[in-house]
Amino acid sequence: MSTAGTNTARNTAGINAAGTAGEPLYLEPRLERRSAALLESGGPFLHALVDALGSPLNIVLPDQIARNVERFRSVFRHHRLTGRIFFAHKANRSSALVRRLVTTDAALDAASLGELQHALASGWTGDRIMTTGPKDPEFLWLAARTGAVVNADGPDEVEQAAALVRAYDLPRLRAVLRLSEFETSGTTLLSRRSRFGTPARSLKDLLDTVDRHRDAVEPIGVGYHLDTTSLDEKATALEGCLRAMEEMRARGFSPRAVDVGGGFGISYLAHAEQWARYTTELTHAVMGRRPPMTWGGHGYGLRMESGTLKGSLSLYPAHRPLAGADYLDALLSRPAPALGGRPLGTLLLESLHDLYVEPGRALVDQCGLTLGRVLDVRHTDTGPDTGPDTGSGMGTGSGGHLVRLAMNAGDVGLEDHGVLMDPVLLPRDGTPARGDGAAVYLMGNLCLEADLITRRAVHLPRLPRPGDLLAFPNTAGYCMDFGATHAQRQPVARKVAVHREGESWHWCLDEQYWPITRPGGQRT
Ligand SMILES: *Cc1c(COP(=O)(O)O)cnc(C)c1O
C-alpha cells in the first residue's frame, strides 16, 4: 500500500548531517488504508488530541483488528480447516482492541491473571480463552473456574492443575500440551531450544502424567510456539505435533486440536529495496567504509574485530516478503518434511484436526500508532564519531541534529524490538512536510544517556520544529505499551481509540470504548 503523503519529499541534495552522506536512507513504513488516511488527513485532529491528552499518546484503530482476523480466517477457509484464532493479548494492553475483537469469531490467549481478568471483563467467556505462559495458582484457578483451555507447559503444570481441580471441585480442565525441541531424523535437532514446553522426546512421560489425572484434566491437543521466522523449523514442529496426536490416540486419548502458536510477524516497511540498501550500508558503516549511520557507531549486533566483520544483525526483518496470514498460508502449503511430502494443511484436514493459531503481533498489524511531540532541535557540530564505543552502546557526540521528544525509549519500543522504521512528520502548522531533507537522532525525555528513541540517524523530509509531532506507525504490537514505565515520573502515554465516519475522525479514551452504538446513534 502507499505511504502517507506527508513523508514523500525526496530531495537528495544537501543531506550530510549526522554522519550520513549521499542518498538518504529512508525506511518508509508500510501503511494500509486506515493508518495512511489518518496520517494524511488527520494531522490537525492528531495535534488536537496531543494538545488535550499530552505527549506521548497512543492511538488504536479497533476496526483494523477485525479486518486482520478475517484475513487469518480466509486462510483457514482456503485450506478447508476448522479451528480457532487466539489473539495473544500480551502484544497490546488496549481495552478497545480486546472489546472489538470479542465481536468477531476470534478467541483470546491470556498470558497472565491480569489479562484473563481483562478479557472476562471485556465480554469474553472462558470457552473462548486459552491461558499460556508461566502460571501462578490464582491464574490457573481462574482459568479452570471459567472453563478456559490451559496451554500446559509440562508435567508439573498438569499435576498442579489437577490438584486445583480436585481441591476446589472445579470442572474438568481442558489442556493443550505444549511441546518443544522437535527432531526430524534421529539426532538432528531442528527446532530451537525454548524455556517453555516439554521436549517432544519426553512426550511419553508427559502422557503418563496426563493419564494419571484423566478425571481432572482432558488433553484436547498438542502445540508449540516458536519464536522464529523460519518456516522450516515450524514445519518440523507441526509435523512433530501430528505424530504426537497419533501417539495420544494410540494411548486412548481423543485429542482434536493442533496449536501452531504465534510468530506470524509483520512486514513493517513499504519497500524491500530500502531495507536491503539500509542493511548493506549499515554493514559498510561498521566496516568503516562509509561514515557512521548510528549514534556512536552502534552496529546493531555487527562489530569489527581485528579487521574482520563479526556478529550478526540483531534486527527484526523489517521488510518481510511473507508475514501475517500469508505466512500461515505458506506453512500450511508446505510439504511435510518426513510424512510423505504432502502439504501440512492437507494432513491436518485429513486427520480432522482443528487448527489453533495464536497470533499476537500479526493480529495488531496496522492497529495503532504512537505520537510524540518535538520539544527541541539542536545542532551538534561534533563531527561523525568513529571512535571506540564508551561501553554504554554509544560514543560521544555524533555530528548532526538531535531532536528531543516528549516521550522516551520505553514509550515507543521499536528499536528495543529491533524494528527500524521511519516516523512520519506531522507539522504543527498543517503545511505539508517538505524540505531539503534532514538526518536526525531522536532523543527521549529521560535524564539518561541510553534514552535514545533511535540509535540511528533517521531521515525526515525536513528538520522538525518544536511543536511538530512525530508519528511512529504500526506500534500496536509490543512497541506501544509493553515497555512503558513511570521512570522519572514522566507520564505514561494515554491511549485513544479512533475511527472514521465519512470524512471526519472520532475518538474516545481506550477504556471508554465499547463496540456498540449509543442511543441517539453516537458510537462510543
Ligand atoms: C507471545 C506469544 C504468542 C504471540 O507471539 P507473536 O510473535 O506476537 O505472534 C503466542 N503464543 C505464545 C505462547 C506466546 O508466548
The ligand as a Tripos MOL2 file, in Angstrom:
@<TRIPOS>MOLECULE
LIG
   15    15     1     0     0
SMALL
NO_CHARGES

@<TRIPOS>ATOM
      1 C1          3.9830  -14.2560   22.6820 C.3       1 LIG1
      2 C2          3.2480  -15.4810   22.3640 C.ar      1 LIG1
      3 C3          2.4440  -15.5330   21.2180 C.ar      1 LIG1
      4 C4          2.3580  -14.4130   20.2180 C.3       1 LIG1
      5 O1          3.5420  -14.2500   19.5150 O.3       1 LIG1
      6 P1          3.6200  -13.2220   18.2860 P.3       1 LIG1
      7 O2          5.0150  -13.3010   17.8520 O.co2     1 LIG1
      8 O3          3.2430  -11.8920   18.8260 O.co2     1 LIG1
      9 O4          2.6550  -13.6910   17.2570 O.co2     1 LIG1
     10 C5          1.7010  -16.6820   21.0010 C.ar      1 LIG1
     11 N1          1.7800  -17.7370   21.8490 N.ar      1 LIG1
     12 C6          2.5540  -17.7260   22.9470 C.ar      1 LIG1
     13 C7          2.5940  -18.9140   23.8190 C.3       1 LIG1
     14 C8          3.3190  -16.5950   23.2430 C.ar      1 LIG1
     15 O5          4.1010  -16.5990   24.3160 O.3       1 LIG1
@<TRIPOS>BOND
     1     1     2 1
     2     2     3 ar
     3     2    14 ar
     4     3     4 1
     5     3    10 ar
     6     4     5 1
     7     5     6 1
     8     6     7 2
     9     6     8 1
    10     6     9 1
    11    10    11 ar
    12    11    12 ar
    13    12    13 1
    14    12    14 ar
    15    14    15 1
@<TRIPOS>SUBSTRUCTURE
     1 LIG1         1 GROUP 0 **** ****
